[in-house]
Amino acid sequence: MRHLLPLPVALPLLGAALLVATGRRLPRIAVEIAGFVVSGGTAALTLVLLLDSAPTMTEWVGAWPPAGRESVGILVVGDGPALGMATLASLLTLAALAYSWRYFDAPPRGHTGAFTALMLVFQGAMCGFALAGDLFNAFVFFELMSVVAYALTGYRIDEAKAVQGALTFGIVNSLGAYALLLGIALLYARTGELAMARIGHGLDATGPGGPDALVLASFVLVLTGLLVKAAAVPFHFWLPDAHAVAPTPVCMLLSGVMVELGAYGVWRVYGTVFAGPGGIPAADLTRALVALGALTAVTGAVMCWYQRHIKRLLAYSTVAHTGLFLVGLGVLTPEADGGVALYLLGHAGVKAALFACAGALLDRFGSVDEHSLHGRGRPLRATGVMCAVGALGLAGLPPFGTALGKAVTEEAVGGPLTVVYVAASAITAGAVLRVTARVFLGLGPRPRDAEYETSGSDEEPETTGLLSRIPDTMTTVPAVLLAAALAVGVVPGFGTLVARSVARAGPGGAHAAAHWTAHGVLLGVASAVLAVALAGLAVMRPDWTSAPGWAAPLRRLQSGHVGDYVAWLLVGTTVLGALALPGVLGS
């Protein structure tokens, strides 16, 4: 079975190449069917491999295993978390392709297969990053993800906003990739290895007394690259700009799986490379991730609340929940890791479904502006119901998978950090419920326009023209995604299965369980009740959504100038180094 591990990467890339070569001579329906078959076949393969992932499978691609102390081959790892992320990426790509069935304007003549081919390359890159067992090829797939996402973000190249958002995405993520590559180069210079596990052994052999400046520098650079992809503060500025202009199916993947892959990369690289005695002390990683995670959660929640552009609102919600993932990963316990894995799975389904609903509004009314859409969404009853259900999923209302994952993680982190989880999930969910109440029910007075960066009222639909009715695919796909997010928390034994799989793959190899507790249920209900209360107050008091003076600096930071974003990336890298420095000084 291990010999099949490279196929989840190879199949989508091969399918994309065939579509590029033949797509211009095929009718659109044939291209879309071919893309759906290739993506679905890859998803089925990853699921089969996932079911057989214990014990861990490894494969040196091209039959180039290590010779003595030297290794130059490409290592692919098939454990539960790696294959789980590859399965998630494949299933969400399949959902995005189903959602986009006959979705866009007719492609330009001669480029019928372009969008489907790009989506398949994106799928292959995400699977490659999830399965990579060596740092250099993780970087290769990291870059391939970025390049394809850049092209997909700017797919509507005739629109200036799309080009600007894509350029911001490309520049910031490229700088993150350069940081990652430089960190890999330093690790290779120290150990002469690229496979993650062998790098970890090399660091332990050469620096058993603790980390030195070179190890610290490599750690900070590698972590910077991964946190850029995860959209952690202050590396997050590209995400709202990209989501505001990217096609809806692309947003489903960006927030549903690509950002999560950044958090997965942090967990994988630290546990495999830096967790030993020659790496970074656990206390230093905890300090860095918990501090940045809490800052990310709070910043994302506050910015989410004061948005009226619905896609930007959802993007900031992703930032906030990414912060919660990082806090959970930062405490470095098997229980927290398992909780984050469940939280991530539930969040992927909920967030992709909410972006799908936002896309339905855009193509029905030509707007994603909360103010201008006030009451206009009444005919879209199914979409409105799904928005409300998705908001409650974001809040962590039992029995959603987000609720189970959040409850397990809250119990693991404990203390004041639990307040951050409740507040961030309630505020982001309250913002979505507020939009639902205003747009689909017409509740409350029509809000007055204020100074916002973007309103979303002048957006162009992604279809040939405004839709008179929402196609069945655009309602079925989000419904299935929400059902999947619910199943994560409902299917008996699924939570414990995920938690044990993550624990086995972690550095400690410990066993963990994930199950509902009265404390977790109460906190989930409290988050949902608080979200409903916030939404109700905001609907009745529209001035509650006008940014106060203290929030103005946060809004001004999202300037749209890529130079500002680069400066903040450098600030974030410096802060990471400062947070990890005590371990080096102590050694």
Legacy VTK file of the C-alpha trace (Angstrom):
# vtk DataFile Version 3.0
C-alpha trace
ASCII
DATASET POLYDATA
POINTS 587 float
0.000 0.000 0.000
2.887 2.377 0.719
3.867 2.362 -2.957
0.609 4.210 -3.679
1.565 7.169 -1.465
2.896 9.347 -4.330
-0.314 8.921 -6.349
-2.447 11.542 -4.523
0.114 14.049 -5.777
0.731 12.579 -9.213
-2.887 11.971 -10.279
-4.144 15.596 -10.039
-0.964 16.925 -11.659
-1.285 14.435 -14.514
-4.982 15.263 -14.916
-4.157 18.970 -15.022
-1.488 18.404 -17.685
-3.930 16.446 -19.853
-6.563 19.176 -19.521
-4.049 21.844 -20.512
-3.032 19.777 -23.542
-6.513 18.796 -24.705
-8.916 21.199 -22.947
-9.027 23.703 -25.778
-10.400 20.996 -28.068
-12.974 19.640 -25.610
-16.431 21.004 -24.802
-16.773 22.587 -21.404
-18.937 19.796 -20.024
-16.263 17.209 -20.887
-13.570 19.277 -19.146
-15.622 19.635 -15.998
-16.502 15.932 -15.913
-12.832 15.025 -16.370
-11.793 17.334 -13.539
-14.508 15.951 -11.283
-13.444 12.347 -12.001
-9.744 13.024 -11.380
-10.390 14.972 -8.185
-12.895 12.404 -6.924
-10.586 9.513 -7.744
-7.782 11.183 -5.807
-10.099 11.772 -2.848
-11.124 8.108 -2.873
-7.466 7.032 -2.987
-6.471 9.236 -0.061
-9.405 7.897 1.946
-8.360 4.286 1.255
-4.787 5.080 2.287
-6.031 6.872 5.406
-7.942 3.788 6.518
-4.678 1.807 6.281
-2.409 4.440 7.866
-1.577 2.537 11.068
1.289 1.787 11.324
2.835 4.758 9.532
3.774 4.170 5.909
6.877 5.744 4.336
8.051 5.661 0.748
11.266 6.939 -0.820
10.059 8.041 -4.247
12.051 6.682 -7.173
13.477 3.852 -5.038
16.236 6.074 -3.645
16.395 5.034 0.026
19.147 6.348 2.306
22.585 4.835 1.768
24.288 4.704 5.135
24.311 8.205 6.567
23.433 9.901 3.283
19.937 10.513 1.913
19.039 12.361 -1.264
15.683 10.795 -2.125
12.189 12.244 -1.779
10.474 10.951 1.344
6.683 10.645 1.498
5.041 9.956 4.859
1.606 8.405 5.215
0.452 8.636 8.820
-2.974 9.646 10.096
-2.504 13.437 10.164
-0.728 13.579 6.778
-3.285 11.445 4.973
-6.095 13.159 6.890
-5.009 16.551 5.570
-4.587 15.139 2.061
-8.095 13.673 2.263
-9.511 16.966 3.505
-7.790 18.869 0.678
-9.099 16.404 -1.908
-12.671 16.357 -0.624
-12.852 20.156 -0.452
-11.420 20.446 -3.965
-14.096 18.035 -5.124
-16.739 20.140 -3.364
-15.375 23.339 -4.938
-15.464 21.771 -8.404
-19.022 20.583 -7.821
-20.009 24.067 -6.654
-18.442 25.648 -9.745
-20.197 23.299 -12.174
-21.151 25.566 -15.096
-20.515 28.371 -12.625
-18.274 30.961 -14.253
-18.674 32.971 -17.395
-17.818 30.921 -20.457
-13.987 30.584 -20.374
-12.004 32.487 -23.002
-11.767 30.752 -26.353
-8.873 28.313 -26.324
-8.694 28.117 -22.519
-11.674 25.918 -21.670
-9.740 23.723 -19.238
-7.731 26.471 -17.518
-9.733 26.845 -14.304
-10.249 23.118 -13.772
-6.576 22.425 -14.475
-5.498 25.060 -11.948
-7.808 23.578 -9.322
-6.299 20.128 -9.887
-2.763 21.481 -9.572
-3.840 23.186 -6.352
-5.162 19.859 -5.080
-1.943 18.052 -5.988
0.172 20.727 -4.295
-1.860 20.585 -1.095
-1.624 16.786 -1.003
2.124 16.997 -1.668
2.656 19.434 1.200
0.613 17.269 3.573
2.503 14.077 2.687
6.023 15.508 2.352
8.500 13.913 4.724
11.437 16.103 3.719
11.652 19.854 4.113
12.822 20.728 0.625
9.906 19.040 -1.109
7.551 20.516 1.473
8.927 23.860 0.265
8.409 22.858 -3.387
4.756 22.046 -2.794
4.437 25.104 -0.557
5.535 27.247 -3.509
3.370 25.352 -5.986
0.368 26.032 -3.729
1.258 29.712 -3.643
1.771 30.063 -7.387
-1.489 28.317 -8.259
-3.438 30.172 -5.569
-1.988 33.415 -6.941
-3.269 32.543 -10.412
-6.667 31.487 -9.081
-7.026 34.619 -6.945
-6.411 36.792 -9.989
-8.401 34.548 -12.308
-10.674 37.442 -13.330
-7.731 39.309 -14.735
-9.875 41.979 -16.398
-10.693 43.397 -12.939
-8.095 45.697 -11.345
-9.096 44.648 -7.820
-8.458 40.991 -8.628
-5.004 41.764 -9.965
-4.133 43.891 -6.929
-5.327 41.237 -4.482
-3.426 38.540 -6.367
-0.219 40.616 -6.397
-0.477 41.190 -2.648
-1.023 37.478 -2.155
1.898 36.578 -4.416
4.421 38.999 -2.921
3.709 38.298 0.743
3.557 34.525 0.282
6.711 34.563 -1.854
8.576 36.354 0.929
7.312 33.738 3.356
8.563 31.049 0.987
11.997 32.689 0.789
12.171 32.696 4.589
11.254 29.009 4.626
13.895 28.188 1.998
16.599 30.083 3.873
15.708 28.241 7.069
15.939 24.915 5.225
19.350 25.915 3.859
20.629 26.608 7.382
19.364 23.236 8.597
20.984 21.492 5.639
24.262 23.285 6.347
24.148 22.057 9.949
23.016 18.442 9.386
23.544 17.615 5.703
20.004 16.218 5.614
16.639 17.249 4.165
14.341 14.527 5.513
12.617 15.980 8.582
13.230 13.059 10.924
16.896 12.850 9.902
17.325 16.605 10.415
15.904 16.198 13.919
18.349 13.384 14.686
21.175 15.476 13.246
20.336 18.457 15.457
20.208 16.230 18.515
23.589 14.715 17.641
25.353 18.017 16.941
23.762 20.188 19.617
22.702 18.089 22.639
23.427 21.023 24.928
20.533 23.027 23.479
19.964 25.320 20.523
22.478 27.838 19.260
22.018 30.922 17.109
21.942 28.943 13.859
19.203 26.632 15.106
17.234 29.606 16.394
17.584 31.413 13.058
16.464 28.363 11.100
13.515 27.833 13.447
12.368 31.456 13.150
12.688 31.475 9.353
10.877 28.170 8.860
8.134 29.176 11.289
7.759 32.541 9.535
7.103 30.839 6.208
4.499 28.533 7.727
2.760 31.278 9.710
2.456 33.405 6.573
0.529 30.552 4.985
-1.530 30.150 8.166
-2.360 33.905 8.105
-1.316 34.480 11.713
-0.988 38.080 12.928
1.059 40.039 11.818
1.504 37.883 8.692
-2.214 37.880 7.868
-2.762 41.009 5.788
-2.807 39.178 2.445
-5.761 36.998 3.426
-8.670 39.505 3.528
-7.428 41.240 0.378
-7.218 37.924 -1.477
-10.570 36.620 -0.249
-12.315 39.822 -1.272
-11.424 39.291 -4.945
-10.868 35.541 -5.358
-13.603 33.452 -7.004
-15.866 31.818 -4.452
-14.689 28.210 -5.086
-11.126 29.409 -4.516
-12.114 31.077 -1.222
-13.577 27.746 -0.146
-10.127 26.182 -0.506
-8.103 29.101 0.844
-10.022 29.279 4.132
-11.134 25.658 4.198
-7.772 23.920 3.847
-4.783 26.030 2.728
-4.660 28.137 5.887
-5.113 24.977 7.960
-2.147 23.432 6.145
-0.007 26.248 7.529
-1.004 25.294 11.084
-0.458 21.619 10.241
3.015 22.494 8.958
3.891 24.185 12.269
2.818 21.072 14.178
4.628 18.684 11.840
7.922 20.584 11.553
8.292 21.320 15.249
7.411 17.795 16.360
9.714 16.141 13.816
12.618 18.592 13.500
12.871 20.907 16.522
11.337 18.984 19.449
14.517 17.139 20.479
17.290 18.220 22.848
19.168 19.914 20.013
16.127 21.900 18.906
13.947 24.592 20.434
12.806 24.114 24.071
9.111 23.416 24.471
8.651 26.449 26.721
9.910 28.754 23.970
7.562 27.333 21.350
4.669 27.528 23.803
5.442 31.174 24.539
5.689 32.040 20.831
2.594 30.181 19.620
0.317 31.043 22.528
1.236 34.738 22.354
0.852 34.984 18.572
-2.226 32.750 18.616
-4.022 34.858 21.215
-3.085 38.060 19.358
-4.331 36.521 16.098
-7.629 35.388 17.635
-8.374 38.769 19.201
-7.339 40.814 16.165
-9.267 38.589 13.760
-12.413 38.683 15.900
-12.383 42.472 16.293
-11.761 43.073 12.587
-14.420 40.504 11.655
-17.052 42.336 13.716
-16.519 45.687 11.988
-16.684 44.447 8.377
-19.631 44.986 6.049
-18.004 43.266 3.047
-19.234 39.723 3.676
-16.274 37.904 2.132
-13.799 40.034 4.090
-15.836 39.375 7.228
-15.516 35.631 6.658
-11.797 36.024 5.928
-11.182 37.749 9.264
-13.178 34.995 10.918
-10.642 32.563 9.439
-7.837 34.651 10.938
-9.487 34.510 14.372
-9.974 30.743 14.309
-6.419 30.230 13.048
-5.320 31.973 16.232
-7.308 29.461 18.267
-5.628 26.596 16.378
-2.189 28.028 17.169
-2.983 28.474 20.868
-4.024 24.822 21.041
-0.911 23.634 19.228
1.242 25.818 21.463
0.425 24.026 24.713
2.123 20.891 23.302
-0.105 18.195 24.751
-1.605 15.211 22.896
-5.080 16.208 24.090
-4.760 19.715 22.646
-3.354 18.398 19.367
-6.311 16.037 18.981
-8.753 18.812 19.832
-7.190 21.133 17.258
-7.421 18.393 14.605
-11.160 17.996 15.241
-11.662 21.758 15.412
-9.840 22.128 12.101
-12.001 19.492 10.376
-15.235 21.056 11.583
-14.069 24.563 10.717
-13.139 23.506 7.181
-16.674 22.330 6.422
-18.395 25.288 8.099
-16.185 27.973 6.552
-16.323 26.505 3.041
-20.131 26.361 3.317
-20.334 30.005 4.439
-18.212 31.159 1.513
-20.465 29.143 -0.793
-23.466 31.024 0.615
-21.665 34.352 0.095
-21.054 33.348 -3.516
-24.763 32.704 -3.978
-25.510 36.256 -2.786
-22.903 37.691 -5.131
-24.271 35.914 -8.194
-27.907 36.546 -7.343
-27.642 40.243 -6.432
-24.214 41.391 -7.637
-23.215 42.457 -4.123
-21.647 41.155 -0.933
-22.338 44.349 1.016
-24.248 43.760 4.237
-25.859 47.208 4.055
-27.052 47.205 0.445
-28.336 43.626 0.761
-30.562 44.507 3.740
-33.726 42.417 3.364
-32.993 41.445 -0.245
-32.087 37.866 0.623
-35.584 36.899 1.777
-36.263 34.754 -1.329
-33.127 32.677 -0.641
-34.543 30.772 2.305
-32.271 27.741 2.023
-29.168 29.926 1.784
-30.292 31.950 4.797
-30.867 28.818 6.880
-27.417 27.509 5.965
-25.814 30.824 6.919
-27.482 30.667 10.327
-26.475 27.030 10.841
-22.914 27.798 9.735
-22.736 30.699 12.183
-23.785 28.436 15.046
-21.118 25.978 13.900
-18.532 28.761 14.114
-19.733 29.536 17.632
-19.080 25.937 18.642
-22.656 24.930 19.360
-22.868 21.177 20.132
-22.966 18.765 18.415
-20.897 20.337 15.592
-17.356 19.084 15.082
-16.143 22.595 15.813
-17.811 22.337 19.225
-16.186 18.994 20.044
-12.755 20.160 18.904
-13.100 23.472 20.727
-14.268 21.755 23.911
-11.346 19.319 23.947
-8.863 22.112 23.211
-10.353 24.429 25.846
-9.987 21.731 28.473
-6.354 21.190 27.433
-5.341 24.879 27.456
-7.383 25.800 30.549
-7.269 29.022 32.502
-7.689 32.463 30.940
-7.125 31.091 27.450
-10.592 29.532 27.606
-11.986 33.070 27.651
-10.176 33.760 24.370
-11.815 30.694 22.782
-15.300 31.632 23.931
-14.953 35.308 23.013
-13.367 34.833 19.584
-15.819 32.133 18.482
-18.810 34.121 19.808
-17.791 37.402 18.142
-17.093 35.833 14.731
-20.304 33.805 14.879
-22.244 36.870 16.038
-20.993 38.807 13.017
-22.248 36.081 10.666
-25.591 35.874 12.489
-25.905 39.664 12.238
-25.428 39.452 8.473
-27.964 36.628 8.298
-30.579 38.591 10.229
-30.153 41.736 8.172
-29.767 40.208 4.710
-32.151 37.245 4.825
-34.750 38.499 7.323
-34.488 42.278 6.899
-34.427 42.760 10.677
-33.536 46.043 12.293
-33.183 49.500 10.776
-31.108 49.840 7.648
-27.572 50.678 8.812
-26.104 54.011 7.906
-23.071 54.014 5.664
-19.817 54.883 7.343
-16.179 55.002 6.351
-15.080 51.491 5.536
-12.198 50.265 3.452
-14.462 48.284 1.158
-18.223 47.882 1.031
-18.698 45.041 -1.423
-21.597 46.839 -3.106
-19.906 47.219 -6.493
-18.799 43.626 -7.039
-19.339 41.891 -10.363
-21.117 38.528 -10.390
-18.977 35.540 -11.279
-21.597 34.178 -13.660
-22.573 35.478 -17.097
-25.161 37.725 -15.471
-27.207 37.985 -12.317
-28.905 34.680 -11.584
-32.683 34.541 -11.494
-32.460 31.425 -9.307
-29.635 29.730 -7.443
-28.538 26.478 -9.152
-28.993 23.272 -7.208
-25.226 22.723 -7.001
-24.799 26.046 -5.184
-27.209 24.951 -2.443
-26.417 21.225 -2.309
-22.676 21.671 -1.806
-22.870 23.930 1.285
-25.582 21.697 2.737
-23.327 18.647 2.380
-20.371 20.548 3.871
-22.413 21.572 6.919
-23.635 18.000 7.310
-20.015 16.802 7.223
-19.027 19.370 9.876
-21.899 18.106 12.026
-20.864 14.481 11.480
-17.402 15.164 12.916
-19.030 15.764 16.285
-21.857 13.240 16.001
-20.369 10.003 14.601
-19.613 7.757 17.611
-15.920 7.193 18.204
-14.757 9.502 15.405
-13.280 12.080 17.777
-11.295 9.493 19.704
-10.087 7.919 16.447
-8.761 11.279 15.228
-7.188 12.130 18.582
-5.379 8.788 18.815
-4.160 9.062 15.238
-2.691 12.507 15.923
-1.143 11.387 19.218
0.544 8.371 17.587
2.095 10.618 14.954
3.271 13.195 17.505
6.721 13.318 19.075
5.572 11.617 22.269
3.658 8.795 20.634
1.074 9.056 23.409
-2.543 7.996 23.274
-5.381 10.469 23.659
-9.161 10.447 23.548
-11.711 13.060 22.561
-15.242 12.966 23.912
-18.000 15.287 25.034
-17.906 16.615 28.578
-20.468 18.651 30.487
-17.952 21.480 30.817
-17.306 21.521 27.069
-21.005 21.425 26.206
-21.733 24.312 28.562
-18.951 26.434 27.064
-20.192 25.651 23.541
-23.738 26.640 24.459
-22.413 29.784 26.171
-20.509 30.757 23.002
-23.618 30.253 20.865
-25.861 32.204 23.273
-23.355 35.046 23.399
-23.175 35.067 19.595
-26.960 35.309 19.294
-27.041 38.104 21.882
-24.316 40.079 20.103
-26.074 39.663 16.754
-29.401 40.783 18.214
-27.892 43.866 19.815
-26.063 44.774 16.613
-29.241 44.430 14.533
-31.234 46.662 16.857
-28.347 49.086 17.435
-26.574 49.517 14.068
-24.038 51.873 15.643
-22.580 48.812 17.365
-21.006 47.840 14.045
-19.346 51.216 13.545
-15.702 50.931 14.497
-14.898 52.956 17.634
-11.840 55.137 17.915
-9.726 52.464 19.594
-10.309 50.072 16.667
-9.351 52.627 14.001
-5.612 51.823 14.135
-6.363 48.151 13.451
-8.434 49.096 10.415
-5.752 51.439 9.127
-3.157 48.664 9.272
-5.088 46.852 6.505
-3.936 49.588 4.130
-3.803 47.639 0.880
-0.184 48.745 0.358
2.019 45.715 -0.095
5.025 47.596 1.312
3.219 47.929 4.645
2.486 44.230 4.665
6.129 43.392 3.976
7.186 45.636 6.841
4.821 43.845 9.210
6.153 40.484 8.006
9.621 41.594 9.079
8.234 42.785 12.414
6.595 39.393 12.946
9.835 37.562 12.187
11.656 39.742 14.725
9.000 39.095 17.361
9.268 35.346 16.791
13.002 35.535 17.319
12.571 37.557 20.507
10.032 35.085 21.912
12.336 32.115 21.236
15.567 33.823 22.321
15.448 32.923 26.052
16.008 29.245 25.201
19.185 30.078 23.311
20.437 32.376 26.072
19.685 29.722 28.662
21.700 27.097 26.806
LINES 1 588
587 0 1 2 3 4 5 6 7 8 9 10 11 12 13 14 15 16 17 18 19 20 21 22 23 24 25 26 27 28 29 30 31 32 33 34 35 36 37 38 39 40 41 42 43 44 45 46 47 48 49 50 51 52 53 54 55 56 57 58 59 60 61 62 63 64 65 66 67 68 69 70 71 72 73 74 75 76 77 78 79 80 81 82 83 84 85 86 87 88 89 90 91 92 93 94 95 96 97 98 99 100 101 102 103 104 105 106 107 108 109 110 111 112 113 114 115 116 117 118 119 120 121 122 123 124 125 126 127 128 129 130 131 132 133 134 135 136 137 138 139 140 141 142 143 144 145 146 147 148 149 150 151 152 153 154 155 156 157 158 159 160 161 162 163 164 165 166 167 168 169 170 171 172 173 174 175 176 177 178 179 180 181 182 183 184 185 186 187 188 189 190 191 192 193 194 195 196 197 198 199 200 201 202 203 204 205 206 207 208 209 210 211 212 213 214 215 216 217 218 219 220 221 222 223 224 225 226 227 228 229 230 231 232 233 234 235 236 237 238 239 240 241 242 243 244 245 246 247 248 249 250 251 252 253 254 255 256 257 258 259 260 261 262 263 264 265 266 267 268 269 270 271 272 273 274 275 276 277 278 279 280 281 282 283 284 285 286 287 288 289 290 291 292 293 294 295 296 297 298 299 300 301 302 303 304 305 306 307 308 309 310 311 312 313 314 315 316 317 318 319 320 321 322 323 324 325 326 327 328 329 330 331 332 333 334 335 336 337 338 339 340 341 342 343 344 345 346 347 348 349 350 351 352 353 354 355 356 357 358 359 360 361 362 363 364 365 366 367 368 369 370 371 372 373 374 375 376 377 378 379 380 381 382 383 384 385 386 387 388 389 390 391 392 393 394 395 396 397 398 399 400 401 402 403 404 405 406 407 408 409 410 411 412 413 414 415 416 417 418 419 420 421 422 423 424 425 426 427 428 429 430 431 432 433 434 435 436 437 438 439 440 441 442 443 444 445 446 447 448 449 450 451 452 453 454 455 456 457 458 459 460 461 462 463 464 465 466 467 468 469 470 471 472 473 474 475 476 477 478 479 480 481 482 483 484 485 486 487 488 489 490 491 492 493 494 495 496 497 498 499 500 501 502 503 504 505 506 507 508 509 510 511 512 513 514 515 516 517 518 519 520 521 522 523 524 525 526 527 528 529 530 531 532 533 534 535 536 537 538 539 540 541 542 543 544 545 546 547 548 549 550 551 552 553 554 555 556 557 558 559 560 561 562 563 564 565 566 567 568 569 570 571 572 573 574 575 576 577 578 579 580 581 582 583 584 585 586
